[in-house]
Structures are given as C-alpha cells and as structure tokens.
Amino acid sequence: MNAKWKVTAALAVLFGLAAASNAGAEEKRAEVIHWLTAKSESAAIGEFAKAFNAAGGTWVDSAVAGGSNAKATAINRIVGGTPPSAAMFNLGPEFVELAQGNLLRDLNDIAAKNDWRGKLPEALAEAAQFNGHFYVVPTALNGQNFVWYNKALLKQIGAEEPKSWDELIGVLDKVKAAGKIPLAMAGQKTWEAQLFWAVLLGNGGRDVYLKVMKGHSADAVRSDAFRKAVKTFAHLHDYIDEGSPGRNWNDAANMVITGKAVFMQMGTWARGEFNAAGMKPDVDYGCTILDLDQGYQLQGGVFVYPKLSDKAAIDAQTLLIETMSNPANQAKFASQNGSIPFWKGADRSKLDACVAKSAEWATRPGLAVGAQGVLMSPALNGDLNDLISSFWNTPGSSADTFVENFASTIANAQ
C-alpha cells in the first residue's frame, strides 16, 4: 500500500456509490486481484477458482506479481471507481482506510448466516473486523519466521539442524567452507525486512521485538538486545551469493531444492514449492523456527470485497464470498501452499510434517506473535523496509547510524 495514500470521506462519496465494474455485467462473473504467482501459490488460488466455477460462477483471474504491486493496483481500481470483485491484502490494518472510506462491502450478513464467529479463531475474527463489522475473509494463516534447508546437503557437510540464529552462523561457516551457497536470499525489500524481523524476534528476543513493534520504543531500539540482532542480521549478508539482488522468493527456494544452496528464510508458503518439486518434508527438506521459544511469527492473507452497484456483479460477489469462506475450499487452498487450514470444520487429517509443526506452534498457548504487517501500519512498514534494505545492501555501513535512524523512525510513528 502506498504510504502516502489516504482514503477520505470525499472519495467515498465520489466513488463509493458509483463503483460499477464492467466485469460485473456478466452473470456470476467475478474478477479477483492477487499476487499468488509462484507455482504452489497459483495452485492454491486455483482451488478457489475451480470451486467458484463449479458453483456456477466465472472466475476472472488478475494476478499481479508482488504483493505491493497487487495492492497498489487494487487500491487504484477501488478508489478510481472500477473495483474488482475481490482483492488480496495482508492480515492487519491495511484494509482499514478502505473501510473507513465506505469503499468495502460490509460482510456481517454473510458472516452471521455462515457463523464466521463460530468458525474462526477469536483473534482472527477480531482482526477481520473494523468497528464490529466484518470486511475481509481470512484465507492464508502462515508462520513467517521459518528456516528451510536441504537435508541431504546438510548431512554431507556433517552438520545438524541448528536450533538458534547463533548456531546457524556456525553451520553457515561449514557450508561456505564446503563450497556451497550457505543462504539463498530473495533480494527484495519485503524479504530483506522479513529476515530482519525474524532475526530480531529470535536473536534479540520477544520482549524487545514487541516493545519495538507495538510500543514504538526508541529505547528498545537502542538496547543491547536490538544491537545484537542487528549484528547477526548484518553477518548473514556474508553468506549470500552475488545473484541475490532482485531475486524472487520462489527462485531462492529453487536454489535449495536443486542443491545450489543449503538454507533459506521464508514463511510457510515456501513449503508448497518444495512439495511441488517432489520433495518430502522432514525427509528431503527440513523446516524449523530458530529460537522457537521466543515466538511463532504469525502472518496471514485476507480478501476484501469492494462495494459494487450492479446487481449482477453483487450477486456474483456474494457467491464468491461464500465460496472463499467455505471451510472445505479453505482446506484445499491451504493444502497447496503450506498455510494452516484454520477455519473450524476444515479437514486437517492430511497435514504433512511441516504444516503439522506450523499448526502446533501457531496454536501453542502464548507462542504466537503478530508479524510486522499485523502489528504496524503500512506507512511505518514502508519506512522501515527502506531503512532495512539500505543497511542490508550496504555491507560495512554503520550499525550505530542504522540504529539511530531506526529509533527516530519508530519514535515518530503515528
């Protein structure tokens, strides 16, 4: 989401009532904007498409590469008066400004009819609402701070699965000495920041993580624990390859799959890429969270449903909402990309080893914490992503300067 964009009441009046999409002119035709373009992600969203088409609809797929690009496209369409039937966003405050601007459909009637409050975990039901009204359908519940590795390569170098970020550094040294790429890095701001937050939670600790994320504490940023995590994060740059800048996350996963690299850090959606390549979890590849006792970083995807004015488009959108919130369809979606089927009534009998770990850790009392997209505003996330990316891509730059810039940005957050 563009950090400078702000929905106003004037925009709501101007566009809210006039939001008639040309795509709605056909009966049961629904356009869906999303960023699920990797092989496993495409298979996941395809489960919704198949279910919608089977129910009598016509799914119009509008995939846009990259979450930021997809969300910007959706916002421009919604604000500009040509909204899609649905658009993907992240779990957290991203959809609130659209709801405040009266640009999203209130889903309370469908939620009540289908008992969403009874079928959703309480925390997710709360996150899907604004002022007591449902505006989104939670879809993908993921652990963001997972580390993935090629088990055969790890065995070749005589190393065990690391349990902490400190242990990982030692293993990466062994991998580097063996002539392999230690860490496959997706070289884009989103993934650079994701790695930083995973290191901060595990290596810096849960307390400082939450003080920074939720409390916007400059003192926490200047703490020894924060500085320790910054040092570890910077050290990880020593283990990536020269081809990292600009690399997509699924290409980084393929490096681990094909044995070009040993480790990668990515959310549980990466599991789908490994499985699609014919690899078996806990046999051919490993999945873990380093310093697990500090927390399971919870992140998720949601779909919003803009207000439409054409009756045929509204009817198609209603069918789409009911299809995408159906627990059976949610379970099929989750089975393709490694997310947790969290709707009550969803089939969890076929969870593989990595998804089973994720489900157990996500539901372990007191372990889960929100990821950055859940706990911080899009504007603050964008500013911090810029700082983190600049620091990551300038090896040898001053950690003290980074800390002070970070502290200033956090302290000035609204």
GUDOMAR-873202 format. One record per residue (C-alpha): residue number from 1; residue in one letter; x, y, z. Coordinates in pm, whole numbers, m for minus. Layout:
BEGIN
<site k="NUM" r="A" x="X" y="Y" z="Z"/>
...
END
This chain:
BEGIN
<site k="1" r="M" x="0" y="0" z="0"/>
<site k="2" r="N" x="130" y="343" z="m90"/>
<site k="3" r="A" x="229" y="504" z="239"/>
<site k="4" r="K" x="111" y="846" z="124"/>
<site k="5" r="W" x="m233" y="730" z="14"/>
<site k="6" r="K" x="m525" y="821" z="234"/>
<site k="7" r="V" x="m892" y="746" z="178"/>
<site k="8" r="T" x="m1114" y="1044" z="258"/>
<site k="9" r="A" x="m1484" y="1089" z="303"/>
<site k="10" r="A" x="m1491" y="1288" z="m18"/>
<site k="11" r="L" x="m1355" y="992" z="m213"/>
<site k="12" r="A" x="m1614" y="768" z="m56"/>
<site k="13" r="V" x="m1895" y="997" z="m172"/>
<site k="14" r="L" x="m1744" y="1038" z="m516"/>
<site k="15" r="F" x="m1666" y="676" z="m589"/>
<site k="16" r="G" x="m1846" y="457" z="m336"/>
<site k="17" r="L" x="m2190" y="473" z="m496"/>
<site k="18" r="A" x="m2053" y="475" z="m850"/>
<site k="19" r="A" x="m1844" y="162" z="m813"/>
<site k="20" r="A" x="m1986" y="m33" z="m1104"/>
<site k="21" r="S" x="m1733" y="m266" z="m1260"/>
<site k="22" r="N" x="m1772" y="m361" z="m1625"/>
<site k="23" r="A" x="m1674" y="m711" z="m1523"/>
<site k="24" r="G" x="m1998" y="m734" z="m1327"/>
<site k="25" r="A" x="m2210" y="m700" z="m1639"/>
<site k="26" r="E" x="m2195" y="m1077" z="m1697"/>
<site k="27" r="E" x="m2395" y="m1302" z="m1467"/>
<site k="28" r="K" x="m2182" y="m1453" z="m1185"/>
<site k="29" r="R" x="m1859" y="m1309" z="m1329"/>
<site k="30" r="A" x="m1603" y="m1212" z="m1063"/>
<site k="31" r="E" x="m1258" y="m1057" z="m1104"/>
<site k="32" r="V" x="m1004" y="m1132" z="m830"/>
<site k="33" r="I" x="m678" y="m936" z="m789"/>
<site k="34" r="H" x="m400" y="m1121" z="m605"/>
<site k="35" r="W" x="m24" y="m1179" z="m604"/>
<site k="36" r="L" x="m20" y="m1559" z="m587"/>
<site k="37" r="T" x="201" y="m1621" z="m888"/>
<site k="38" r="A" x="451" y="m1887" z="m776"/>
<site k="39" r="K" x="373" y="m2245" z="m879"/>
<site k="40" r="S" x="234" y="m2356" z="m543"/>
<site k="41" r="E" x="54" y="m2025" z="m488"/>
<site k="42" r="S" x="m111" y="m2047" z="m829"/>
<site k="43" r="A" x="m229" y="m2396" z="m747"/>
<site k="44" r="A" x="m374" y="m2267" z="m418"/>
<site k="45" r="I" x="m574" y="m1980" z="m568"/>
<site k="46" r="G" x="m676" y="m2221" z="m842"/>
<site k="47" r="E" x="m869" y="m2423" z="m583"/>
<site k="48" r="F" x="m1093" y="m2121" z="m520"/>
<site k="49" r="A" x="m1133" y="m2065" z="m894"/>
<site k="50" r="K" x="m1239" y="m2426" z="m951"/>
<site k="51" r="A" x="m1488" y="m2414" z="m665"/>
<site k="52" r="F" x="m1635" y="m2084" z="m783"/>
<site k="53" r="N" x="m1671" y="m2205" z="m1141"/>
<site k="54" r="A" x="m1828" y="m2531" z="m1021"/>
<site k="55" r="A" x="m2084" y="m2326" z="m825"/>
<site k="56" r="G" x="m2193" y="m2151" z="m1144"/>
<site k="57" r="G" x="m1957" y="m1854" z="m1146"/>
<site k="58" r="T" x="m1694" y="m1735" z="m1391"/>
<site k="59" r="W" x="m1362" y="m1661" z="m1222"/>
<site k="60" r="V" x="m1158" y="m1382" z="m1382"/>
<site k="61" r="D" x="m801" y="m1410" z="m1260"/>
<site k="62" r="S" x="m600" y="m1087" z="m1226"/>
<site k="63" r="A" x="m264" y="m1195" z="m1090"/>
<site k="64" r="V" x="m10" y="m917" z="m1030"/>
<site k="65" r="A" x="348" y="m1007" z="m944"/>
<site k="66" r="G" x="449" y="m880" z="m599"/>
<site k="67" r="G" x="227" y="m801" z="m302"/>
<site k="68" r="S" x="294" y="m426" z="m307"/>
<site k="69" r="N" x="216" y="m403" z="m678"/>
<site k="70" r="A" x="m102" y="m607" z="m643"/>
<site k="71" r="K" x="m227" y="m398" z="m352"/>
<site k="72" r="A" x="m147" y="m72" z="m531"/>
<site k="73" r="T" x="m336" y="m195" z="m837"/>
<site k="74" r="A" x="m636" y="m289" z="m624"/>
<site k="75" r="I" x="m638" y="43" z="m438"/>
<site k="76" r="N" x="m618" y="243" z="m759"/>
<site k="77" r="R" x="m905" y="44" z="m907"/>
<site k="78" r="I" x="m1121" y="74" z="m595"/>
<site k="79" r="V" x="m1059" y="445" z="m543"/>
<site k="80" r="G" x="m1085" y="510" z="m917"/>
<site k="81" r="G" x="m1436" y="368" z="m941"/>
<site k="82" r="T" x="m1362" y="44" z="m1133"/>
<site k="83" r="P" x="m1326" y="m205" z="m847"/>
<site k="84" r="P" x="m1268" y="m578" z="m887"/>
<site k="85" r="S" x="m1498" y="m823" z="m714"/>
<site k="86" r="A" x="m1223" y="m911" z="m464"/>
<site k="87" r="A" x="m863" y="m817" z="m388"/>
<site k="88" r="M" x="m596" y="m970" z="m171"/>
<site k="89" r="F" x="m439" y="m783" z="122"/>
<site k="90" r="N" x="m238" y="m883" z="428"/>
<site k="91" r="L" x="m385" y="m951" z="768"/>
<site k="92" r="G" x="m363" y="m632" z="974"/>
<site k="93" r="P" x="m456" y="m265" z="936"/>
<site k="94" r="E" x="m415" y="m246" z="557"/>
<site k="95" r="F" x="m787" y="m264" z="480"/>
<site k="96" r="V" x="m899" y="m18" z="749"/>
<site k="97" r="E" x="m865" y="300" z="544"/>
<site k="98" r="L" x="m1076" y="148" z="267"/>
<site k="99" r="A" x="m1342" y="51" z="523"/>
<site k="100" r="Q" x="m1331" y="399" z="675"/>
<site k="101" r="G" x="m1385" y="545" z="329"/>
<site k="102" r="N" x="m1701" y="335" z="283"/>
<site k="103" r="L" x="m1544" y="159" z="m15"/>
<site k="104" r="L" x="m1570" y="m200" z="111"/>
<site k="105" r="R" x="m1872" y="m425" z="137"/>
<site k="106" r="D" x="m1991" y="m495" z="491"/>
<site k="107" r="L" x="m1987" y="m874" z="526"/>
<site k="108" r="N" x="m2179" y="m903" z="853"/>
<site k="109" r="D" x="m2488" y="m1051" z="689"/>
<site k="110" r="I" x="m2290" y="m1330" z="523"/>
<site k="111" r="A" x="m2079" y="m1377" z="838"/>
<site k="112" r="A" x="m2390" y="m1421" z="1053"/>
<site k="113" r="K" x="m2553" y="m1658" z="803"/>
<site k="114" r="N" x="m2245" y="m1880" z="793"/>
<site k="115" r="D" x="m2136" y="m1842" z="1159"/>
<site k="116" r="W" x="m1794" y="m1690" z="1096"/>
<site k="117" r="R" x="m1759" y="m1601" z="1463"/>
<site k="118" r="G" x="m1804" y="m1966" z="1550"/>
<site k="119" r="K" x="m1577" y="m2096" z="1274"/>
<site k="120" r="L" x="m1285" y="m1853" z="1305"/>
<site k="121" r="P" x="m1031" y="m1845" z="1589"/>
<site k="122" r="E" x="m1115" y="m1549" z="1811"/>
<site k="123" r="A" x="m801" y="m1350" z="1729"/>
<site k="124" r="L" x="m858" y="m1389" z="1356"/>
<site k="125" r="A" x="m1225" y="m1298" z="1381"/>
<site k="126" r="E" x="m1123" y="m980" z="1562"/>
<site k="127" r="A" x="m857" y="m897" z="1302"/>
<site k="128" r="A" x="m1112" y="m941" z="1022"/>
<site k="129" r="Q" x="m1340" y="m672" z="1168"/>
<site k="130" r="F" x="m1346" y="m296" z="1195"/>
<site k="131" r="N" x="m1586" y="m134" z="1444"/>
<site k="132" r="G" x="m1763" y="m468" z="1488"/>
<site k="133" r="H" x="m1818" y="m529" z="1117"/>
<site k="134" r="F" x="m1650" y="m796" z="902"/>
<site k="135" r="Y" x="m1480" y="m656" z="593"/>
<site k="136" r="V" x="m1239" y="m936" z="497"/>
<site k="137" r="V" x="m1225" y="m1313" z="460"/>
<site k="138" r="P" x="m907" y="m1450" z="625"/>
<site k="139" r="T" x="m755" y="m1701" z="386"/>
<site k="140" r="A" x="m393" y="m1793" z="450"/>
<site k="141" r="L" x="m250" y="m1826" z="800"/>
<site k="142" r="N" x="126" y="m1862" z="788"/>
<site k="143" r="G" x="431" y="m1873" z="1009"/>
<site k="144" r="Q" x="669" y="m1607" z="878"/>
<site k="145" r="N" x="993" y="m1685" z="1063"/>
<site k="146" r="F" x="1061" y="m2035" z="928"/>
<site k="147" r="V" x="1400" y="m2153" z="803"/>
<site k="148" r="W" x="1418" y="m2418" z="529"/>
<site k="149" r="Y" x="1710" y="m2637" z="434"/>
<site k="150" r="N" x="1824" y="m2919" z="209"/>
<site k="151" r="K" x="1868" y="m3220" z="437"/>
<site k="152" r="A" x="2099" y="m3414" z="205"/>
<site k="153" r="L" x="2342" y="m3123" z="176"/>
<site k="154" r="L" x="2336" y="m3062" z="550"/>
<site k="155" r="K" x="2421" y="m3429" z="605"/>
<site k="156" r="Q" x="2704" y="m3409" z="351"/>
<site k="157" r="I" x="2881" y="m3137" z="546"/>
<site k="158" r="G" x="2829" y="m3324" z="873"/>
<site k="159" r="A" x="2605" y="m3067" z="1042"/>
<site k="160" r="E" x="2289" y="m3096" z="1248"/>
<site k="161" r="E" x="1978" y="m2878" z="1223"/>
<site k="162" r="P" x="2052" y="m2550" z="1405"/>
<site k="163" r="K" x="1824" y="m2453" z="1691"/>
<site k="164" r="S" x="1916" y="m2085" z="1715"/>
<site k="165" r="W" x="2044" y="m1799" z="1500"/>
<site k="166" r="D" x="2379" y="m1823" z="1678"/>
<site k="167" r="E" x="2402" y="m2193" z="1590"/>
<site k="168" r="L" x="2304" y="m2115" z="1231"/>
<site k="169" r="I" x="2606" y="m1889" z="1188"/>
<site k="170" r="G" x="2833" y="m2177" z="1280"/>
<site k="171" r="V" x="2663" y="m2411" z="1033"/>
<site k="172" r="L" x="2676" y="m2148" z="756"/>
<site k="173" r="D" x="3053" y="m2128" z="806"/>
<site k="174" r="K" x="3076" y="m2503" z="745"/>
<site k="175" r="V" x="2862" y="m2475" z="431"/>
<site k="176" r="K" x="3076" y="m2193" z="297"/>
<site k="177" r="A" x="3392" y="m2394" z="359"/>
<site k="178" r="A" x="3236" y="m2684" z="166"/>
<site k="179" r="G" x="3193" y="m2461" z="m140"/>
<site k="180" r="K" x="2813" y="m2435" z="m137"/>
<site k="181" r="I" x="2599" y="m2122" z="m117"/>
<site k="182" r="P" x="2506" y="m2111" z="253"/>
<site k="183" r="L" x="2198" y="m1885" z="234"/>
<site k="184" r="A" x="1968" y="m1845" z="m66"/>
<site k="185" r="M" x="1838" y="m1491" z="m35"/>
<site k="186" r="A" x="1538" y="m1336" z="m206"/>
<site k="187" r="G" x="1682" y="m992" z="m276"/>
<site k="188" r="Q" x="1377" y="m769" z="m249"/>
<site k="189" r="K" x="1280" y="m523" z="24"/>
<site k="190" r="T" x="993" y="m735" z="152"/>
<site k="191" r="W" x="1212" y="m1039" z="208"/>
<site k="192" r="E" x="1509" y="m845" z="342"/>
<site k="193" r="A" x="1279" y="m691" z="604"/>
<site k="194" r="Q" x="1119" y="m1029" z="678"/>
<site k="195" r="L" x="1463" y="m1174" z="753"/>
<site k="196" r="F" x="1542" y="m880" z="980"/>
<site k="197" r="W" x="1223" y="m922" z="1186"/>
<site k="198" r="A" x="1278" y="m1297" z="1215"/>
<site k="199" r="V" x="1630" y="m1233" z="1349"/>
<site k="200" r="L" x="1506" y="m963" z="1586"/>
<site k="201" r="L" x="1240" y="m1191" z="1735"/>
<site k="202" r="G" x="1468" y="m1492" z="1776"/>
<site k="203" r="N" x="1810" y="m1340" z="1836"/>
<site k="204" r="G" x="1701" y="m1015" z="2001"/>
<site k="205" r="G" x="1414" y="m1168" z="2194"/>
<site k="206" r="R" x="1039" y="m1146" z="2224"/>
<site k="207" r="D" x="1045" y="m859" z="2473"/>
<site k="208" r="V" x="1243" y="m616" z="2258"/>
<site k="209" r="Y" x="1052" y="m730" z="1946"/>
<site k="210" r="L" x="716" y="m636" z="2098"/>
<site k="211" r="K" x="846" y="m314" z="2251"/>
<site k="212" r="V" x="961" y="m205" z="1906"/>
<site k="213" r="M" x="662" y="m336" z="1711"/>
<site k="214" r="K" x="377" y="m247" z="1944"/>
<site k="215" r="G" x="528" y="9" z="2177"/>
<site k="216" r="H" x="732" y="203" z="1920"/>
<site k="217" r="S" x="1000" y="230" z="2185"/>
<site k="218" r="A" x="1316" y="413" z="2078"/>
<site k="219" r="D" x="1482" y="292" z="2399"/>
<site k="220" r="A" x="1419" y="m67" z="2292"/>
<site k="221" r="V" x="1579" y="6" z="1955"/>
<site k="222" r="R" x="1889" y="139" z="2132"/>
<site k="223" r="S" x="1907" y="m164" z="2365"/>
<site k="224" r="D" x="2185" y="m423" z="2367"/>
<site k="225" r="A" x="1938" y="m691" z="2257"/>
<site k="226" r="F" x="1837" y="m494" z="1948"/>
<site k="227" r="R" x="2201" y="m420" z="1863"/>
<site k="228" r="K" x="2286" y="m788" z="1897"/>
<site k="229" r="A" x="2016" y="m876" z="1643"/>
<site k="230" r="V" x="2139" y="m604" z="1405"/>
<site k="231" r="K" x="2490" y="m752" z="1423"/>
<site k="232" r="T" x="2357" y="m1101" z="1346"/>
<site k="233" r="F" x="2146" y="m970" z="1059"/>
<site k="234" r="A" x="2443" y="m790" z="905"/>
<site k="235" r="H" x="2660" y="m1101" z="947"/>
<site k="236" r="L" x="2413" y="m1310" z="744"/>
<site k="237" r="H" x="2497" y="m1099" z="438"/>
<site k="238" r="D" x="2837" y="m1273" z="434"/>
<site k="239" r="Y" x="2667" y="m1598" z="334"/>
<site k="240" r="I" x="2459" y="m1496" z="31"/>
<site k="241" r="D" x="2563" y="m1511" z="m335"/>
<site k="242" r="E" x="2619" y="m1225" z="m579"/>
<site k="243" r="G" x="2299" y="m1306" z="m769"/>
<site k="244" r="S" x="2077" y="m1225" z="m473"/>
<site k="245" r="P" x="1969" y="m866" z="m558"/>
<site k="246" r="G" x="1624" y="m864" z="m718"/>
<site k="247" r="R" x="1573" y="m1240" z="m684"/>
<site k="248" r="N" x="1217" y="m1368" z="m632"/>
<site k="249" r="W" x="1149" y="m1580" z="m325"/>
<site k="250" r="N" x="1045" y="m1886" z="m525"/>
<site k="251" r="D" x="1373" y="m1870" z="m717"/>
<site k="252" r="A" x="1556" y="m1868" z="m385"/>
<site k="253" r="A" x="1355" y="m2175" z="m283"/>
<site k="254" r="N" x="1455" y="m2346" z="m606"/>
<site k="255" r="M" x="1821" y="m2296" z="m517"/>
<site k="256" r="V" x="1767" y="m2502" z="m201"/>
<site k="257" r="I" x="1553" y="m2757" z="m387"/>
<site k="258" r="T" x="1816" y="m2813" z="m657"/>
<site k="259" r="G" x="2109" y="m2823" z="m414"/>
<site k="260" r="K" x="2270" y="m2495" z="m515"/>
<site k="261" r="A" x="2218" y="m2358" z="m164"/>
<site k="262" r="V" x="2158" y="m2515" z="176"/>
<site k="263" r="F" x="1936" y="m2271" z="370"/>
<site k="264" r="M" x="1673" y="m2005" z="310"/>
<site k="265" r="Q" x="1449" y="m1800" z="539"/>
<site k="266" r="M" x="1087" y="m1774" z="425"/>
<site k="267" r="G" x="731" y="m1814" z="550"/>
<site k="268" r="T" x="539" y="m2140" z="540"/>
<site k="269" r="W" x="415" y="m2071" z="188"/>
<site k="270" r="A" x="761" y="m2190" z="72"/>
<site k="271" r="R" x="662" y="m2544" z="164"/>
<site k="272" r="G" x="444" y="m2560" z="m146"/>
<site k="273" r="E" x="746" y="m2509" z="m373"/>
<site k="274" r="F" x="937" y="m2794" z="m210"/>
<site k="275" r="N" x="643" y="m3031" z="m230"/>
<site k="276" r="A" x="566" y="m2935" z="m590"/>
<site k="277" r="A" x="923" y="m3036" z="m675"/>
<site k="278" r="G" x="857" y="m3384" z="m537"/>
<site k="279" r="M" x="1048" y="m3334" z="m212"/>
<site k="280" r="K" x="917" y="m3477" z="115"/>
<site k="281" r="P" x="911" y="m3272" z="438"/>
<site k="282" r="D" x="1146" y="m3392" z="711"/>
<site k="283" r="V" x="1292" y="m3640" z="459"/>
<site k="284" r="D" x="1432" y="m3435" z="171"/>
<site k="285" r="Y" x="1397" y="m3092" z="324"/>
<site k="286" r="G" x="1377" y="m2954" z="675"/>
<site k="287" r="C" x="1165" y="m2678" z="824"/>
<site k="288" r="T" x="1219" y="m2511" z="1158"/>
<site k="289" r="I" x="1198" y="m2189" z="1357"/>
<site k="290" r="L" x="1522" y="m2073" z="1516"/>
<site k="291" r="D" x="1497" y="m1974" z="1884"/>
<site k="292" r="L" x="1142" y="m2109" z="1880"/>
<site k="293" r="D" x="1086" y="m2026" z="2247"/>
<site k="294" r="Q" x="1081" y="m1656" z="2153"/>
<site k="295" r="G" x="781" y="m1685" z="1925"/>
<site k="296" r="Y" x="597" y="m1802" z="1616"/>
<site k="297" r="Q" x="561" y="m1503" z="1385"/>
<site k="298" r="L" x="201" y="m1503" z="1264"/>
<site k="299" r="Q" x="106" y="m1356" z="929"/>
<site k="300" r="G" x="m190" y="m1406" z="701"/>
<site k="301" r="G" x="m362" y="m1313" z="382"/>
<site k="302" r="V" x="m716" y="m1180" z="351"/>
<site k="303" r="F" x="m951" y="m1085" z="71"/>
<site k="304" r="V" x="m1153" y="m765" z="66"/>
<site k="305" r="Y" x="m1469" y="m718" z="m137"/>
<site k="306" r="P" x="m1523" y="m365" z="m270"/>
<site k="307" r="K" x="m1867" y="m211" z="m291"/>
<site k="308" r="L" x="m2033" y="m267" z="m628"/>
<site k="309" r="S" x="m2352" y="m113" z="m767"/>
<site k="310" r="D" x="m2452" y="m351" z="m1047"/>
<site k="311" r="K" x="m2692" y="m620" z="m923"/>
<site k="312" r="A" x="m2540" y="m900" z="m1132"/>
<site k="313" r="A" x="m2193" y="m805" z="m1007"/>
<site k="314" r="I" x="m2316" y="m802" z="m645"/>
<site k="315" r="D" x="m2477" y="m1144" z="m686"/>
<site k="316" r="A" x="m2155" y="m1283" z="m832"/>
<site k="317" r="Q" x="m1958" y="m1127" z="m548"/>
<site k="318" r="T" x="m2188" y="m1286" z="m290"/>
<site k="319" r="L" x="m2129" y="m1629" z="m445"/>
<site k="320" r="L" x="m1756" y="m1555" z="m444"/>
<site k="321" r="I" x="m1754" y="m1463" z="m73"/>
<site k="322" r="E" x="m1945" y="m1776" z="22"/>
<site k="323" r="T" x="m1712" y="m1989" z="m192"/>
<site k="324" r="M" x="m1393" y="m1842" z="m48"/>
<site k="325" r="S" x="m1514" y="m1865" z="315"/>
<site k="326" r="N" x="m1623" y="m2228" z="280"/>
<site k="327" r="P" x="m1405" y="m2437" z="518"/>
<site k="328" r="A" x="m1367" y="m2719" z="265"/>
<site k="329" r="N" x="m1240" y="m2480" z="m1"/>
<site k="330" r="Q" x="m1014" y="m2312" z="255"/>
<site k="331" r="A" x="m860" y="m2651" z="336"/>
<site k="332" r="K" x="m791" y="m2721" z="m32"/>
<site k="333" r="F" x="m627" y="m2379" z="m66"/>
<site k="334" r="A" x="m409" y="m2444" z="239"/>
<site k="335" r="S" x="m305" y="m2789" z="119"/>
<site k="336" r="Q" x="m141" y="m2638" z="m189"/>
<site k="337" r="N" x="75" y="m2366" z="m34"/>
<site k="338" r="G" x="150" y="m2480" z="319"/>
<site k="339" r="S" x="m74" y="m2243" z="512"/>
<site k="340" r="I" x="m279" y="m2362" z="808"/>
<site k="341" r="P" x="m644" y="m2459" z="748"/>
<site k="342" r="F" x="m772" y="m2259" z="1045"/>
<site k="343" r="W" x="m1148" y="m2249" z="978"/>
<site k="344" r="K" x="m1336" y="m2485" z="1208"/>
<site k="345" r="G" x="m1468" y="m2773" z="1004"/>
<site k="346" r="A" x="m1170" y="m2773" z="767"/>
<site k="347" r="D" x="m1010" y="m3113" z="708"/>
<site k="348" r="R" x="m675" y="m3129" z="892"/>
<site k="349" r="S" x="m626" y="m3504" z="857"/>
<site k="350" r="K" x="m377" y="m3482" z="570"/>
<site k="351" r="L" x="m133" y="m3226" z="709"/>
<site k="352" r="D" x="228" y="m3308" z="623"/>
<site k="353" r="A" x="514" y="m3281" z="873"/>
<site k="354" r="C" x="590" y="m2912" z="816"/>
<site k="355" r="V" x="230" y="m2793" z="820"/>
<site k="356" r="A" x="166" y="m3008" z="1129"/>
<site k="357" r="K" x="458" y="m2834" z="1304"/>
<site k="358" r="S" x="326" y="m2496" z="1198"/>
<site k="359" r="A" x="m25" y="m2575" z="1320"/>
<site k="360" r="E" x="103" y="m2699" z="1657"/>
<site k="361" r="W" x="329" y="m2399" z="1712"/>
<site k="362" r="A" x="67" y="m2148" z="1597"/>
<site k="363" r="T" x="m183" y="m2279" z="1848"/>
<site k="364" r="R" x="58" y="m2336" z="2138"/>
<site k="365" r="P" x="m56" y="m2101" z="2418"/>
<site k="366" r="G" x="150" y="m1783" z="2440"/>
<site k="367" r="L" x="384" y="m1860" z="2149"/>
<site k="368" r="A" x="233" y="m1676" z="1852"/>
<site k="369" r="V" x="313" y="m1308" z="1795"/>
<site k="370" r="G" x="200" y="m1085" z="1512"/>
<site k="371" r="A" x="433" y="m1020" z="1221"/>
<site k="372" r="Q" x="516" y="m666" z="1111"/>
<site k="373" r="G" x="219" y="m641" z="876"/>
<site k="374" r="V" x="m16" y="m732" z="1159"/>
<site k="375" r="L" x="132" y="m505" z="1427"/>
<site k="376" r="M" x="243" y="m196" z="1234"/>
<site k="377" r="S" x="83" y="42" z="986"/>
<site k="378" r="P" x="164" y="14" z="615"/>
<site k="379" r="A" x="329" y="358" z="629"/>
<site k="380" r="L" x="564" y="262" z="912"/>
<site k="381" r="N" x="637" y="m73" z="749"/>
<site k="382" r="G" x="734" y="102" z="428"/>
<site k="383" r="D" x="968" y="345" z="603"/>
<site k="384" r="L" x="1139" y="68" z="799"/>
<site k="385" r="N" x="1166" y="m154" z="491"/>
<site k="386" r="D" x="1362" y="125" z="322"/>
<site k="387" r="L" x="1598" y="154" z="619"/>
<site k="388" r="I" x="1650" y="m221" z="647"/>
<site k="389" r="S" x="1707" y="m265" z="274"/>
<site k="390" r="S" x="1960" y="19" z="260"/>
<site k="391" r="F" x="2152" y="m128" z="556"/>
<site k="392" r="W" x="2143" y="m481" z="411"/>
<site k="393" r="N" x="2262" y="m372" z="68"/>
<site k="394" r="T" x="2548" y="m158" z="201"/>
<site k="395" r="P" x="2780" y="m406" z="370"/>
<site k="396" r="G" x="3006" y="m243" z="625"/>
<site k="397" r="S" x="2774" y="51" z="684"/>
<site k="398" r="S" x="2745" y="186" z="1037"/>
<site k="399" r="A" x="2524" y="m19" z="1269"/>
<site k="400" r="D" x="2508" y="280" z="1505"/>
<site k="401" r="T" x="2371" y="503" z="1229"/>
<site k="402" r="F" x="2117" y="236" z="1137"/>
<site k="403" r="V" x="2005" y="206" z="1499"/>
<site k="404" r="E" x="1962" y="582" z="1539"/>
<site k="405" r="N" x="1769" y="616" z="1213"/>
<site k="406" r="F" x="1551" y="323" z="1316"/>
<site k="407" r="A" x="1488" y="472" z="1661"/>
<site k="408" r="S" x="1392" y="808" z="1510"/>
<site k="409" r="T" x="1151" y="647" z="1262"/>
<site k="410" r="I" x="984" y="437" z="1532"/>
<site k="411" r="A" x="955" y="731" z="1773"/>
<site k="412" r="N" x="789" y="950" z="1509"/>
<site k="413" r="A" x="535" y="686" z="1404"/>
<site k="414" r="Q" x="173" y="787" z="1441"/>
END
